[in-house]
C-alpha cells in the first residue's frame, strides 16, 4: 500500500447493488470503497474525502416509483489551490471514482436533459448554476462535465491516474480509453457488502484479476441496433383497454409496445457479424469486446483437434493454457463457432459462444489442459420461416478458441456433411421432450427484422424508430386483458371432466416428499383438496405460499432478491453478495455454485424455502435499469452460471425462481400491457436460451413469469410459453409464480391458471387472484396449479428435514460465517480492469476475480 488521492464523490457513496427487489439489507456491516483501500494498506487523502462528504452526505435515491438521477460531483471551482497543492504532495497516484446506479422500475435516462423535462417521475439537480452536467443528447452512461473536469485535475496533480467505474451497466468509455494520460481503468461492478475489499488488493498487486467482460463496451451505445427500439412506445388505438394505475392514483395506463427488431444480433453477435460483413469498422465501434479482460501476467493457449462422441453428440477440444508471465494468475478458455451462412438464408451470427472453462491459479511457467465440451446440437440454428424447427445446415463450422469474442487464438474446422432438421419425435433438439416448433407466430407482429442478407442491407429500415403506433386489427382481435377475457368461452371446447375434491384419503404433504411428479399418490392427495383450499393456495402467493392444514402443508417463505435474501415480513435480510454481473464477469462455474450454496445456507437460518432468483433476462441494451440483476448479453454465459447457482441453492433444499420468464428486458412500461414483438428465432436462440439451460442443466423447479406481453398475450398466462415450451419441450416440473400481482388490467387467475401459471404473487386478498369460473376446465386448471405448487414445496428442505424448528437465533453468527468463509471466494468478482485493449500495455489493470485465500493468490506483487 501507499498514499493515494481518491477522487470523486462516488468514492464516499459507492454502488453496492441495485434498487427494488435487488436491493441489499442495510442491517449488515458493509465494506465501503475507502474501507477496501484502507484494508489493503493504502492511505487516502482525507482532505479530498472531506470535500465530498461535506458536499452531500447521501446518494440520491433511484427508487421504484420515483428516481432522482442526480450525480453529485463538486465543480472545478470547489477544489481550492491549497487542496490541489496538498494532493500533489500527498501522493503521486490518483484513483478517480465514477459511479452509476440502476434499479427496478425505470430504465436509465438515455437523453438526460430531455427525459428530466418529459418524465414527471424523474428529477436531476445540476452541480452548477451556470451549466448543465450533461450536454443535450448525452446519456447517463456518459461522463458529465464535472466528472471530466475532475479527471483533468486528478491528472494534473498525479503521475499515475486510475479510473474506477463503479456500475453494473456497460459504460461508454471510448474517450477514457483513448486518453494517453489514463494509466488504467477498473470496472468495479457492484460487489455487495464486502466486495470492495478486492479493489485495494488488486490495485496493490496482491491479487491478480482474471474476470472478463460479460457485455460489449461500445464506443457509441446509441448507435447499436437496439437503440431506437427500446423505451416508451404507446399505442394510439387501444384506448378501450385503458386502466387505472394501481400505484399512481389519478392516472391511467394503456397498452404499449417494444419491437425487438434487432433479431438475433444482440451485443457481440451484432458487432462481430457486422465486421465480418464489412459494414462497420470494428475498432471504431467497439472499445472492449465481450469476454475481454487484462491480467498482471500473460498466457498462451493451444487447441487440439475436435473430438465428437457420435453416441451422445458431445463435442470437445482440449486447450492447454500456459502462464507465460511472471505472476500467478487464472485465464479463461472461450470456444466460439462461426457457422456457414447462405445469403438470405437462416440468420446466423459470425461468432457464438459455445462453451468456456476457467483455469486454476497457474504459477509462472505452469500449464493446465482443460477439456471444453458442448453439444453438437448447439451448432444448429432455429429456422422460424421455412422448417419451423432447429436446423443444422451442411457445411464447414469454424470452431475457435478466442481471448474474447473478436480475437482468435486458434481454430479448427468441423464439417457437417448433410443438413439435419430436428423435427421428429426421435430427433429432437438438445434433449427436448417434444419437437420444438413454431409456437409464437402471433408474436412476430408487423415488424421488419434486422437481416444479414445483402450485408445487412435493411439495417437502416429495421433499426429505425417506430413510426406506426397502431396495433393491427388482426393482432388487436387476439389481444387479451381482464376486460375481454372470458374463461367460460375459453373452456367451451374443453374435454375436461370435473376432478374429485374433498376426499378423505388420509395423506399429508410430507408423505409425498421425494416422490416423482407423476407418482399416482399425488392424485390421491390432490383429491383431498377442496376448491376453496385450492383457491387459497394459489391466491396467497406473496413472498411464500399459505398453509393448508388439512394436508399438513406449512406456510413457507419465498423471498427476494438476486444478490441476497430479504424477508419483507420479518424485516430480516441476509448479507448482500456480489451482483449477477459480477458473477458473470468471473466466467467461473464453481464460484456461481458457491454463490447458490451461500444463498441456501442463509435460507436455512432465515427459515426461507424459495429464492426469487436468479434473474435470467438478457442485457439487450446497456441502458436497461435492471441489468445489474441480470448476467450478460450472451445466453450461454448467463444460462450456465444461472444453472450453477440453482444447483448450489437446491442442494440445500431451496427452490430457485428463474425470473422473469420471458422477454422482460426493459423496465419502461413493464406493467402497462407492454406488448413485446419478436421473431421466434431470436426468442429461442437469445432470450429463452438462458432459461432453457437453467431448467435442463440446473434442474429448476420454480419460475417467475414476466409482466410483459409476448405478442398479444400476457406472458404469465401464455400457454405456448408456460406449457408448450417450458413443460412440454423442456420437461419442467414445478411451479410458475406471477410477478407482483396487482391486476394491472390484465392479471387474473382464471386466465393465468388456464395458461400454465400457478401461484399469484399477491400480498392482499383480491377476487381476481382466485379462479372464479369453476367449471370442469377451471377446477382442473386449479388442481394442476395446486399440484405444481405442492410438488415444489414438498421437495424443499422444509420437508426433507422434517418439521422446521428454530432452536437458536444464529443470524449474526451466520452473517459473519458467510462473510468470512463462503464470501471470501466471491470478494473480487466485481472488478474488471479494461484499459489498453488495443495496445495491450502490461501495466493496465482489468478483470477481477479474487482467489479463495491470500496464499492462493501466489505473488505478493503484480507487475507494473
Secondary structure as the mmCIF struct_conf table of DSSP 4:
data_model
#
loop_
_struct_conf.conf_type_id
_struct_conf.id
_struct_conf.beg_label_comp_id
_struct_conf.beg_label_asym_id
_struct_conf.beg_label_seq_id
_struct_conf.end_label_comp_id
_struct_conf.end_label_asym_id
_struct_conf.end_label_seq_id
STRN STRN1 UNK A 3 UNK A 7
BEND BEND1 UNK A 8 UNK A 8
HELX_RH_3T_P HELX_RH_3T_P1 UNK A 9 UNK A 11
TURN_TY1_P TURN_TY1_P1 UNK A 12 UNK A 12
BEND BEND2 UNK A 13 UNK A 13
BEND BEND3 UNK A 17 UNK A 17
STRN STRN2 UNK A 19 UNK A 19
HELX_RH_3T_P HELX_RH_3T_P2 UNK A 20 UNK A 22
TURN_TY1_P TURN_TY1_P2 UNK A 26 UNK A 27
BEND BEND4 UNK A 28 UNK A 28
HELX_RH_AL_P HELX_RH_AL_P1 UNK A 33 UNK A 39
TURN_TY1_P TURN_TY1_P3 UNK A 40 UNK A 41
STRN STRN3 UNK A 43 UNK A 44
HELX_RH_AL_P HELX_RH_AL_P2 UNK A 46 UNK A 55
BEND BEND5 UNK A 57 UNK A 58
HELX_LH_PP_P HELX_LH_PP_P1 UNK A 59 UNK A 61
STRN STRN4 UNK A 62 UNK A 62
BEND BEND6 UNK A 64 UNK A 65
STRN STRN5 UNK A 67 UNK A 68
HELX_RH_3T_P HELX_RH_3T_P3 UNK A 76 UNK A 78
BEND BEND7 UNK A 79 UNK A 79
HELX_RH_AL_P HELX_RH_AL_P3 UNK A 81 UNK A 90
BEND BEND8 UNK A 92 UNK A 92
STRN STRN6 UNK A 93 UNK A 99
STRN STRN7 UNK A 103 UNK A 103
TURN_TY1_P TURN_TY1_P4 UNK A 104 UNK A 105
STRN STRN8 UNK A 106 UNK A 106
HELX_LH_PP_P HELX_LH_PP_P2 UNK A 107 UNK A 109
BEND BEND9 UNK A 110 UNK A 111
HELX_RH_AL_P HELX_RH_AL_P4 UNK A 112 UNK A 118
TURN_TY1_P TURN_TY1_P5 UNK A 120 UNK A 121
STRN STRN9 UNK A 122 UNK A 123
BEND BEND10 UNK A 127 UNK A 127
BEND BEND11 UNK A 129 UNK A 131
BEND BEND12 UNK A 133 UNK A 134
TURN_TY1_P TURN_TY1_P6 UNK A 136 UNK A 137
TURN_TY1_P TURN_TY1_P7 UNK A 140 UNK A 141
BEND BEND13 UNK A 142 UNK A 142
HELX_RH_AL_P HELX_RH_AL_P5 UNK A 145 UNK A 156
TURN_TY1_P TURN_TY1_P8 UNK A 157 UNK A 157
BEND BEND14 UNK A 159 UNK A 159
STRN STRN10 UNK A 160 UNK A 166
BEND BEND15 UNK A 168 UNK A 169
HELX_RH_AL_P HELX_RH_AL_P6 UNK A 174 UNK A 178
TURN_TY1_P TURN_TY1_P9 UNK A 180 UNK A 181
STRN STRN11 UNK A 184 UNK A 188
TURN_TY1_P TURN_TY1_P10 UNK A 192 UNK A 196
HELX_RH_AL_P HELX_RH_AL_P7 UNK A 197 UNK A 203
TURN_TY1_P TURN_TY1_P11 UNK A 204 UNK A 205
BEND BEND16 UNK A 206 UNK A 207
BEND BEND17 UNK A 214 UNK A 215
STRN STRN12 UNK A 217 UNK A 218
BEND BEND18 UNK A 219 UNK A 220
HELX_RH_3T_P HELX_RH_3T_P4 UNK A 221 UNK A 223
BEND BEND19 UNK A 224 UNK A 224
TURN_TY1_P TURN_TY1_P12 UNK A 225 UNK A 226
HELX_RH_3T_P HELX_RH_3T_P5 UNK A 227 UNK A 229
BEND BEND20 UNK A 230 UNK A 231
STRN STRN13 UNK A 234 UNK A 234
BEND BEND21 UNK A 236 UNK A 237
HELX_RH_3T_P HELX_RH_3T_P6 UNK A 239 UNK A 241
STRN STRN14 UNK A 243 UNK A 244
TURN_TY1_P TURN_TY1_P13 UNK A 246 UNK A 247
BEND BEND22 UNK A 248 UNK A 248
TURN_TY1_P TURN_TY1_P14 UNK A 249 UNK A 250
STRN STRN15 UNK A 252 UNK A 253
STRN STRN16 UNK A 256 UNK A 259
TURN_TY1_P TURN_TY1_P15 UNK A 261 UNK A 264
TURN_TY1_P TURN_TY1_P16 UNK A 267 UNK A 267
HELX_RH_AL_P HELX_RH_AL_P8 UNK A 268 UNK A 276
TURN_TY1_P TURN_TY1_P17 UNK A 277 UNK A 278
BEND BEND23 UNK A 279 UNK A 280
HELX_RH_AL_P HELX_RH_AL_P9 UNK A 282 UNK A 285
STRN STRN17 UNK A 286 UNK A 288
TURN_TY1_P TURN_TY1_P18 UNK A 290 UNK A 291
BEND BEND24 UNK A 296 UNK A 297
STRN STRN18 UNK A 299 UNK A 303
STRN STRN19 UNK A 307 UNK A 309
TURN_TY1_P TURN_TY1_P19 UNK A 310 UNK A 313
STRN STRN20 UNK A 314 UNK A 323
BEND BEND25 UNK A 325 UNK A 327
STRN STRN21 UNK A 329 UNK A 329
STRN STRN22 UNK A 332 UNK A 338
TURN_TY1_P TURN_TY1_P20 UNK A 343 UNK A 344
BEND BEND26 UNK A 345 UNK A 346
BEND BEND27 UNK A 350 UNK A 350
STRN STRN23 UNK A 352 UNK A 358
STRN STRN24 UNK A 362 UNK A 362
HELX_LH_PP_P HELX_LH_PP_P3 UNK A 363 UNK A 363
TURN_TY1_P TURN_TY1_P21 UNK A 364 UNK A 365
STRN STRN25 UNK A 367 UNK A 375
HELX_RH_3T_P HELX_RH_3T_P7 UNK A 376 UNK A 379
STRN STRN26 UNK A 381 UNK A 383
TURN_TY1_P TURN_TY1_P22 UNK A 384 UNK A 387
STRN STRN27 UNK A 389 UNK A 392
BEND BEND28 UNK A 394 UNK A 394
STRN STRN28 UNK A 395 UNK A 402
BEND BEND29 UNK A 403 UNK A 406
STRN STRN29 UNK A 408 UNK A 416
BEND BEND30 UNK A 418 UNK A 418
STRN STRN30 UNK A 420 UNK A 422
STRN STRN31 UNK A 424 UNK A 424
TURN_TY1_P TURN_TY1_P23 UNK A 425 UNK A 426
STRN STRN32 UNK A 427 UNK A 427
BEND BEND31 UNK A 429 UNK A 429
TURN_TY1_P TURN_TY1_P24 UNK A 430 UNK A 431
BEND BEND32 UNK A 433 UNK A 434
HELX_RH_3T_P HELX_RH_3T_P8 UNK A 441 UNK A 443
BEND BEND33 UNK A 444 UNK A 444
BEND BEND34 UNK A 446 UNK A 446
HELX_LH_PP_P HELX_LH_PP_P4 UNK A 448 UNK A 450
HELX_RH_AL_P HELX_RH_AL_P10 UNK A 453 UNK A 456
TURN_TY1_P TURN_TY1_P25 UNK A 457 UNK A 458
HELX_RH_AL_P HELX_RH_AL_P11 UNK A 459 UNK A 463
BEND BEND35 UNK A 464 UNK A 464
HELX_LH_PP_P HELX_LH_PP_P5 UNK A 465 UNK A 466
BEND BEND36 UNK A 470 UNK A 470
HELX_RH_AL_P HELX_RH_AL_P12 UNK A 473 UNK A 478
TURN_TY1_P TURN_TY1_P26 UNK A 482 UNK A 484
HELX_RH_AL_P HELX_RH_AL_P13 UNK A 487 UNK A 490
TURN_TY1_P TURN_TY1_P27 UNK A 491 UNK A 493
HELX_LH_PP_P HELX_LH_PP_P6 UNK A 498 UNK A 500
BEND BEND37 UNK A 502 UNK A 502
HELX_RH_3T_P HELX_RH_3T_P9 UNK A 509 UNK A 512
TURN_TY1_P TURN_TY1_P28 UNK A 513 UNK A 514
TURN_TY1_P TURN_TY1_P29 UNK A 517 UNK A 518
TURN_TY1_P TURN_TY1_P30 UNK A 520 UNK A 520
HELX_RH_AL_P HELX_RH_AL_P14 UNK A 521 UNK A 528
HELX_RH_AL_P HELX_RH_AL_P15 UNK A 531 UNK A 539
TURN_TY1_P TURN_TY1_P31 UNK A 542 UNK A 543
STRN STRN33 UNK A 544 UNK A 545
STRN STRN34 UNK A 548 UNK A 548
HELX_RH_3T_P HELX_RH_3T_P10 UNK A 549 UNK A 551
TURN_TY1_P TURN_TY1_P32 UNK A 552 UNK A 552
STRN STRN35 UNK A 553 UNK A 553
HELX_LH_PP_P HELX_LH_PP_P7 UNK A 554 UNK A 555
STRN STRN36 UNK A 556 UNK A 559
STRN STRN37 UNK A 560 UNK A 560
TURN_TY1_P TURN_TY1_P33 UNK A 562 UNK A 563
BEND BEND38 UNK A 564 UNK A 564
STRN STRN38 UNK A 566 UNK A 566
TURN_TY1_P TURN_TY1_P34 UNK A 568 UNK A 570
STRN STRN39 UNK A 573 UNK A 573
HELX_LH_PP_P HELX_LH_PP_P8 UNK A 574 UNK A 579
HELX_RH_AL_P HELX_RH_AL_P16 UNK A 580 UNK A 586
TURN_TY1_P TURN_TY1_P35 UNK A 587 UNK A 587
HELX_RH_AL_P HELX_RH_AL_P17 UNK A 589 UNK A 605
TURN_TY1_P TURN_TY1_P36 UNK A 606 UNK A 607
STRN STRN40 UNK A 610 UNK A 611
STRN STRN41 UNK A 615 UNK A 615
BEND BEND39 UNK A 621 UNK A 621
TURN_TY1_P TURN_TY1_P37 UNK A 622 UNK A 623
TURN_TY1_P TURN_TY1_P38 UNK A 625 UNK A 629
BEND BEND40 UNK A 630 UNK A 630
BEND BEND41 UNK A 633 UNK A 633
HELX_RH_AL_P HELX_RH_AL_P18 UNK A 635 UNK A 650
TURN_TY1_P TURN_TY1_P39 UNK A 651 UNK A 653
STRN STRN42 UNK A 655 UNK A 661
TURN_TY1_P TURN_TY1_P40 UNK A 662 UNK A 663
TURN_TY1_P TURN_TY1_P41 UNK A 668 UNK A 671
BEND BEND42 UNK A 672 UNK A 672
STRN STRN43 UNK A 674 UNK A 677
HELX_RH_AL_P HELX_RH_AL_P19 UNK A 680 UNK A 682
HELX_RH_PI_P HELX_RH_PI_P1 UNK A 683 UNK A 687
TURN_TY1_P TURN_TY1_P42 UNK A 688 UNK A 688
HELX_RH_AL_P HELX_RH_AL_P20 UNK A 689 UNK A 696
TURN_TY1_P TURN_TY1_P43 UNK A 697 UNK A 698
STRN STRN44 UNK A 702 UNK A 705
BEND BEND43 UNK A 707 UNK A 708
STRN STRN45 UNK A 709 UNK A 710
TURN_TY1_P TURN_TY1_P44 UNK A 711 UNK A 712
STRN STRN46 UNK A 713 UNK A 714
HELX_RH_3T_P HELX_RH_3T_P11 UNK A 715 UNK A 717
HELX_RH_AL_P HELX_RH_AL_P21 UNK A 719 UNK A 719
HELX_RH_PI_P HELX_RH_PI_P2 UNK A 720 UNK A 729
TURN_TY1_P TURN_TY1_P45 UNK A 730 UNK A 730
BEND BEND44 UNK A 734 UNK A 734
STRN STRN47 UNK A 735 UNK A 740
TURN_TY1_P TURN_TY1_P46 UNK A 744 UNK A 746
HELX_RH_AL_P HELX_RH_AL_P22 UNK A 749 UNK A 754
TURN_TY1_P TURN_TY1_P47 UNK A 755 UNK A 756
STRN STRN48 UNK A 759 UNK A 761
BEND BEND45 UNK A 763 UNK A 764
HELX_RH_3T_P HELX_RH_3T_P12 UNK A 767 UNK A 769
BEND BEND46 UNK A 770 UNK A 770
BEND BEND47 UNK A 775 UNK A 775
HELX_RH_AL_P HELX_RH_AL_P23 UNK A 776 UNK A 794
TURN_TY1_P TURN_TY1_P48 UNK A 795 UNK A 795
BEND BEND48 UNK A 796 UNK A 796
HELX_RH_AL_P HELX_RH_AL_P24 UNK A 797 UNK A 800
TURN_TY1_P TURN_TY1_P49 UNK A 801 UNK A 801
BEND BEND49 UNK A 803 UNK A 803
BEND BEND50 UNK A 808 UNK A 808
HELX_RH_AL_P HELX_RH_AL_P25 UNK A 811 UNK A 817
HELX_RH_PI_P HELX_RH_PI_P3 UNK A 818 UNK A 822
HELX_RH_3T_P HELX_RH_3T_P13 UNK A 823 UNK A 826
TURN_TY1_P TURN_TY1_P50 UNK A 827 UNK A 830
STRN STRN49 UNK A 831 UNK A 833
STRN STRN50 UNK A 834 UNK A 834
TURN_TY1_P TURN_TY1_P51 UNK A 837 UNK A 839
TURN_TY1_P TURN_TY1_P52 UNK A 842 UNK A 843
STRN STRN51 UNK A 846 UNK A 846
BEND BEND51 UNK A 852 UNK A 853
TURN_TY1_P TURN_TY1_P53 UNK A 854 UNK A 854
HELX_RH_3T_P HELX_RH_3T_P14 UNK A 855 UNK A 857
BEND BEND52 UNK A 860 UNK A 861
#
